[in-house]
Amino acid sequence: MSKLLDNVTSELQRLPSIGRRTALRLAMHILKMETSTVDSLAASIERFRHEIRYCTKCNNLSDTDICPICSDPRRDRSTICVVEQVADLMSIENTSQYRGLYHVLGGVISPMQGIGPSDLKIDLLCDTVAAGTVREVIIAISTSVEGETTLFYLLNRLKAYPDVKVTTIARGIGFGDELEYVDELTITHALMNRREVER
């Protein structure tokens, strides 16, 4: 095999869920693409990696310091939906059923992977709630063991704000399911059937 082909294949294998055969197919597809298209793809990836920012208000990906959702005056600022990752936010946005704001934690508490509460954007969430405009916090994180651990930690932190209603999305989403891979109809039902959490 060509060393150049082997190098590209090895690099593509670093992507999640890409095995050797899929990486080889992608490399061969790239080889058939127009040179200008490949250059544009490479430039987009490089620019994305070097120029992307995180919103200072909600930790969503953004081109500027404040993301389009946080800067949209039509959004309901009294409700915040807490998610693990940006992909989860995008899944909920695709349903067109939620018009509040978001907060992206950046993961879940996982001692096995060395991720503790201080590694997540929980303090930023509490600062937002403490500002006094939030009336409801919807916790929409996965139902894995790590997700449940994070949920309980968040509930303890949010006890400091007794006037704020805390709800979780309905558990129509199966235990262990990742929100990113759940279909939009299931997410819509889960959001509409959320319940208040005892604190």
C-alpha positions as CSV (number, residue, x, y, z in Angstrom):
1,M,0.0,0.0,0.0
2,S,1.1,3.6,-0.7
3,K,2.6,5.3,2.3
4,L,0.5,8.4,1.6
5,L,-2.7,6.3,1.4
6,D,-1.7,4.4,4.6
7,N,-1.1,7.8,6.4
8,V,-4.5,9.2,5.4
9,T,-6.2,6.0,6.4
10,S,-4.5,5.9,9.8
11,E,-5.6,9.6,10.4
12,L,-9.2,8.9,9.4
13,Q,-9.3,6.0,11.8
14,R,-8.8,8.4,14.6
15,L,-12.4,9.6,14.1
16,P,-15.1,7.9,16.3
17,S,-16.7,4.8,14.8
18,I,-14.3,4.7,11.9
19,G,-12.6,1.4,11.4
20,R,-9.8,0.5,9.0
21,R,-12.1,-0.5,6.1
22,T,-14.3,2.6,6.4
23,A,-11.2,4.8,6.6
24,L,-9.8,3.2,3.5
25,R,-13.1,3.7,1.6
26,L,-13.2,7.4,2.7
27,A,-9.5,7.9,1.6
28,M,-10.3,6.4,-1.8
29,H,-13.4,8.6,-2.1
30,I,-11.2,11.7,-1.2
31,L,-8.8,10.6,-4.0
32,K,-11.7,10.8,-6.5
33,M,-12.9,14.2,-5.4
34,E,-11.9,17.4,-7.3
35,T,-8.7,18.9,-5.8
36,S,-10.5,22.2,-5.2
37,T,-13.2,20.3,-3.2
38,V,-10.6,18.5,-1.1
39,D,-8.8,21.8,-0.5
40,S,-12.0,23.4,0.6
41,L,-12.8,20.5,3.0
42,A,-9.3,20.7,4.5
43,A,-9.5,24.5,4.9
44,S,-13.0,24.2,6.6
45,I,-11.7,21.6,9.1
46,E,-8.6,23.6,9.9
47,R,-10.6,26.9,10.3
48,F,-13.3,25.2,12.4
49,R,-10.7,23.7,14.8
50,H,-8.7,26.9,15.2
51,E,-11.5,29.5,15.2
52,I,-14.4,27.9,17.0
53,R,-15.3,29.4,20.4
54,Y,-17.6,28.4,23.3
55,C,-20.4,30.8,24.2
56,T,-19.6,32.6,27.4
57,K,-23.2,32.3,28.6
58,C,-24.2,28.7,27.8
59,N,-21.0,26.9,26.6
60,N,-22.5,26.2,23.1
61,L,-20.2,26.3,20.0
62,S,-20.2,29.7,18.4
63,D,-18.3,31.9,15.9
64,T,-18.4,34.7,18.5
65,D,-18.4,35.1,22.3
66,I,-22.2,34.7,22.5
67,C,-24.0,32.1,20.4
68,P,-27.0,32.9,18.2
69,I,-29.4,31.2,20.6
70,C,-28.3,33.3,23.6
71,S,-28.4,36.5,21.6
72,D,-31.9,35.8,20.1
73,P,-34.4,38.1,21.8
74,R,-37.3,35.8,20.9
75,R,-36.0,33.0,23.1
76,D,-37.7,32.4,26.5
77,R,-35.1,33.5,29.0
78,S,-37.0,32.1,32.0
79,T,-36.2,28.4,31.0
80,I,-32.9,26.7,30.6
81,C,-32.4,23.2,29.2
82,V,-29.3,21.5,30.5
83,V,-27.6,19.1,28.2
84,E,-24.3,17.1,28.1
85,Q,-23.0,18.0,24.7
86,V,-23.6,20.4,21.8
87,A,-24.9,17.4,19.8
88,D,-27.7,17.0,22.4
89,L,-28.6,20.7,22.0
90,M,-28.8,20.3,18.2
91,S,-31.0,17.2,18.6
92,I,-33.5,19.2,20.8
93,E,-33.4,22.2,18.4
94,N,-34.2,20.0,15.5
95,T,-37.6,19.2,17.1
96,S,-38.6,22.9,16.9
97,Q,-40.6,22.3,20.2
98,Y,-38.4,24.1,22.6
99,R,-37.9,27.9,22.6
100,G,-35.9,28.5,25.8
101,L,-32.2,28.8,26.4
102,Y,-29.7,26.0,26.9
103,H,-26.7,25.2,29.0
104,V,-24.1,22.7,27.8
105,L,-22.3,20.9,30.6
106,G,-19.5,19.5,28.4
107,G,-20.0,16.0,29.7
108,V,-21.1,14.1,32.7
109,I,-19.5,13.2,36.0
110,S,-17.5,10.0,35.5
111,P,-14.9,9.1,38.2
112,M,-13.7,6.2,36.1
113,Q,-12.7,8.6,33.3
114,G,-11.4,11.2,35.8
115,I,-14.2,13.7,35.1
116,G,-15.4,15.5,38.2
117,P,-17.9,18.3,38.8
118,S,-15.1,20.9,38.4
119,D,-14.4,19.7,34.9
120,L,-17.9,20.6,33.8
121,K,-19.6,24.0,33.3
122,I,-21.8,23.6,36.5
123,D,-20.6,26.8,38.2
124,L,-21.5,28.7,35.0
125,L,-25.0,27.2,35.2
126,C,-25.4,28.2,38.8
127,D,-24.2,31.8,38.0
128,T,-26.9,32.0,35.3
129,V,-29.6,30.8,37.7
130,A,-28.4,33.1,40.5
131,A,-29.0,36.1,38.2
132,G,-32.7,35.7,39.0
133,T,-34.4,35.6,35.6
134,V,-34.6,31.7,35.4
135,R,-37.9,30.1,36.5
136,E,-37.3,26.5,35.3
137,V,-34.3,24.4,34.7
138,I,-34.9,21.3,32.5
139,I,-32.3,18.6,33.0
140,A,-32.0,16.7,29.7
141,I,-29.0,14.4,30.2
142,S,-28.6,10.7,29.4
143,T,-30.0,8.1,31.7
144,S,-26.7,6.3,32.1
145,V,-25.2,5.7,35.6
146,E,-22.9,8.7,34.9
147,G,-25.9,10.8,33.8
148,E,-27.9,9.9,37.0
149,T,-24.8,10.8,39.1
150,T,-24.6,14.2,37.4
151,L,-28.4,14.6,37.8
152,F,-28.2,14.1,41.6
153,Y,-25.2,16.5,41.8
154,L,-27.1,19.2,39.9
155,L,-30.1,18.7,42.1
156,N,-28.0,19.3,45.2
157,R,-26.4,22.5,43.7
158,L,-29.8,23.8,42.6
159,K,-31.3,23.4,46.1
160,A,-29.8,26.8,46.7
161,Y,-32.5,28.3,44.4
162,P,-35.8,27.2,45.9
163,D,-37.9,29.5,43.7
164,V,-36.6,27.7,40.5
165,K,-38.6,24.7,39.3
166,V,-36.3,21.8,38.3
167,T,-37.6,19.2,35.9
168,T,-36.2,16.3,34.0
169,I,-37.2,15.1,30.6
170,A,-39.7,12.3,30.7
171,R,-38.0,8.9,30.8
172,G,-39.5,7.7,27.5
173,I,-35.9,7.7,26.5
174,G,-34.5,4.3,27.5
175,F,-32.0,3.8,30.3
176,G,-28.5,4.1,28.9
177,D,-29.6,5.8,25.6
178,E,-27.5,8.7,24.4
179,L,-29.7,11.7,23.6
180,E,-27.7,12.4,20.4
181,Y,-29.0,9.2,18.9
182,V,-32.6,9.4,20.0
183,D,-35.2,10.2,17.3
184,E,-36.8,13.6,17.2
185,L,-40.3,12.4,18.0
186,T,-39.1,10.6,21.2
187,I,-37.3,13.8,22.3
188,T,-40.4,15.9,21.6
189,H,-42.5,13.6,23.8
190,A,-39.8,13.5,26.5
191,L,-39.7,17.3,26.6
192,M,-43.5,17.7,26.7
193,N,-43.9,15.1,29.5
194,R,-41.1,16.3,31.7
195,R,-41.7,16.2,35.4
196,E,-40.7,18.2,38.4
197,V,-37.9,16.7,40.6
198,E,-38.2,16.5,44.3
199,R,-35.5,18.4,46.1
